[in-house]
Amino acid sequence: MSQAIHPSPTADVAQARQQLRVVARRYAGRRAAAVLFPALAGAALLGLLAWRWPVAQPGLVAGAVLGLMALCLLLWPLREVSSATIGPRLDRQFTELEDSTGLLLQDHEDLNLLEQLQQQRVAHKLDDLQAADRLSLPVDFRRALWLTALLLAVGAAVWVWPRPQSASKPGGVPVHFSPTNKPTKPGQPAPPRISATTLLVTPPAYIRLAAFAPAQASFQCPQEARVRWQVRVSNGAGQPAPVLELGTQRLSLRPVPGQTGAFFTEQILTTSVLYRLRYAGTVSDDYAIDVRPDLAPVLRIVTPKAYTLVAALGQRPEVPIRATARDDYGLTRAELVITVAQGQGEAVKFRELRRDLSGGLNGSQANLGSVLNLPKLGLTYGDELYFYLSARDNHGHTTRTDSYLVQWQDTAVADSAPDLGMGVKVAPAYFRSQRQIIIDTDKLLAEKPKLDAATFASRANALGFDQQSLRLRYGKFLGEESEAGIGAPAPHSPIAEDEDAPASPTAEAPEHDDHDHAAPPVSSAKASPTAATDALMDPYIHKHDDAETADFLEPAVKTKLHAVLDQMWAAELRLRTGQLTAARPYEYRALRLLKEVQQQTRVFVKKAGFTPPPMPEATLRLTGELAGATVPHHQQMLPAPNPQPAVRAALRWLAAADQGQPSRPADAAVLDQAGAVLAGAALSRPSFYLPALRALRELSQAVRAGRPTLATSRAPVARALTDLLAAPAPTPAPPPAADRLARRYFQELAR
């Protein structure tokens, strides 16, 4: 009975806990199998595709990486499967457990009597389920099996599908050869000739392009590509090896090991060139190879402009940079180079920073971006920085942009020593105290959470008093000397001494004037000896008690000073009432207007002595103006160019042939000399000059063989050679008769 009231842990509870761990491991294993079956089938499919289509390997590798990431995301939650997480699933699966599986994971001593009894009961139920072979959680394998079967079916279709032929296998190209001059008699073997020609172009490794076989004898290829010519000859016994005429080079082809009658040669091309094949007295037509050079990267900065001025007030000290980079074969590195200049005069210090922007490169085009945070770069007001972008492509070509300037405006620049005596300085030195009030306001706002209400109100009122003192100082420039405080009259004001008296002495009430001004003259005997002079100078005297004539400032400057006083009034009101956040916009506007007044009231006087003209770099730098910045041209009288005797001689022969004159075998040399000039021009315009060059070769062979030439072959040659002729110099026209008559008239007048 005591054991029933005070139960203790039994072996059944420990065995039940072990059963929970086994169920959790089996459930996690089945879940992992449901994920791994389709994953293995997909991996096999990707490997088969990579084997069948090597060209698609980069895309397949990217797909494999994405699939691996998805697999990790699906398997990652299985690490959390444990006895604690498997218990609620068993409760939902088996009602006989009475939602009490979690009691098996708790310590026996921490449970009350009822919970201990229920723990033993659940342990017996769990043991019964294990004995009946029902203790397991189901996992749905249907979706995984369907997906695995689908992937395996696709893999089988790929395996059965015929493998595509490699594009890098050399293919035959049509090459036209001139016919042999020796007629073939019946029964004689055919003369030796080149029966097949194949080409293979292997681009340089840094381009990352597969080798290809051109479909035509004239083709394009990248610079530094390796070109392989392979020919097969027929009836070549006793004949020398074929010869490749590549530009000015004559290359003998080498036999291909293990292949009878096959010859090859390889060359790395760096410039565009013409080539032709020669074998057993036959020569092929000229064909052009257009070699495309690897260009340097192209960089363009979209923002900011070449010169950027960051305002000290009202603008965030950040400058975003956006640029575009482009290259024909791909970019490998991009960098932002920043040069920070701090200090003035001889104390300027320079510091260089570099930022790697290669993370934004993707293929042959990329958008680059960065942000210049001036405080984080160590700049302060008045400092500046220079930056430029540089990029490098796969071949090592490097390019950079122009240098761009970013300057942080300085609001506290003191006047230099030469400026102190260069003109009338009407702006006082305490124009900068408004900036100090702004600094104190920001400091008090930052310290507000740490101060009590009384201290904060006292310091805010003190700032309002400073704002009032500054406003009164500026009021002196506008004739407001009578104001000694807010709403208080001046101590020497006539209103303070006698409110009923006029503000200024007049002829009607001279006896009530108690002010310090001199009394009006009562008689000519008592008049001042300088009274007449004072009357004349009265319009030009600086009167402090008149707001209209109290200064020498311009009307526009006065208007801005009135606006400054209005902003100071508004700021003072909010400072005295403790509204520091509301006062800051008025303080900033007052400071901005004061700086504008300071610039408008400066007067500069030209210094004595020689003033050198400004350097062109100082006036044209970062403006984009290119007028006058061109390279100087030197003119020189040169002799007339060569009249191209070979071209002119060939044109004369063509004109004679069009008129029906017979040709001689020696005329073929004239055509060959013109063909050399035409071959050089075909490098720049192969589509126009190559057909004419082929027609010229046919004419030369016909002249050597004594056959008549065709007009269809002479016409394109004549057009091409005429196009090569230099333009004739303009011949001055004789003066008209009217000009001669006028010249004779003036000669008669000069007698």
KAVEN-V304160 format. One record per run of one state. SS is the DSSP state (A for helix, B for strand, O for the rest). FROM is the first residue (numbers start at 1). TO is the last residue. If there is no record, write none. Layout:
# KAVEN-V304160
ss->[SS | SS]
from->[FROM | FROM]
to->[TO | TO]
This chain:
# KAVEN-V304160
ss->[O | A | O | A | O | A | O | A | O | A | O | A | O | A | O | A | O | A | O | B | O | B | O | B | O | A | O | B | O | B | O | B | O | B | O | B | O | B | O | B | O | B | O | B | O | B | O | B | O | B | O | B | O | B | O | A | O | B | O | A | O | B | O | B | O | B | O | B | O | A | O | A | O | A | O | B | O | B | O | A | O | A | O | A | O | A | O | A | O | A | O | A | O | A | O | A | O | A | O]
from->[1 | 2 | 6 | 11 | 53 | 54 | 81 | 83 | 94 | 95 | 98 | 101 | 106 | 108 | 111 | 113 | 132 | 142 | 161 | 171 | 173 | 177 | 178 | 193 | 203 | 205 | 208 | 212 | 213 | 219 | 223 | 225 | 235 | 243 | 247 | 249 | 253 | 254 | 256 | 262 | 270 | 273 | 280 | 282 | 285 | 287 | 293 | 298 | 304 | 307 | 311 | 318 | 327 | 331 | 343 | 345 | 348 | 349 | 357 | 358 | 361 | 365 | 374 | 384 | 394 | 398 | 401 | 404 | 409 | 417 | 422 | 429 | 451 | 453 | 479 | 483 | 484 | 489 | 490 | 494 | 498 | 531 | 541 | 555 | 577 | 580 | 601 | 616 | 621 | 645 | 659 | 667 | 683 | 686 | 706 | 711 | 725 | 737 | 750]
to->[1 | 5 | 10 | 52 | 53 | 80 | 82 | 93 | 94 | 97 | 100 | 105 | 107 | 110 | 112 | 131 | 141 | 160 | 170 | 172 | 176 | 177 | 192 | 202 | 204 | 207 | 211 | 212 | 218 | 222 | 224 | 234 | 242 | 246 | 248 | 252 | 253 | 255 | 261 | 269 | 272 | 279 | 281 | 284 | 286 | 292 | 297 | 303 | 306 | 310 | 317 | 326 | 330 | 342 | 344 | 347 | 348 | 356 | 357 | 360 | 364 | 373 | 383 | 393 | 397 | 400 | 403 | 408 | 416 | 421 | 428 | 450 | 452 | 478 | 482 | 483 | 488 | 489 | 493 | 497 | 530 | 540 | 554 | 576 | 579 | 600 | 615 | 620 | 644 | 658 | 666 | 682 | 685 | 705 | 710 | 724 | 736 | 749 | 751]
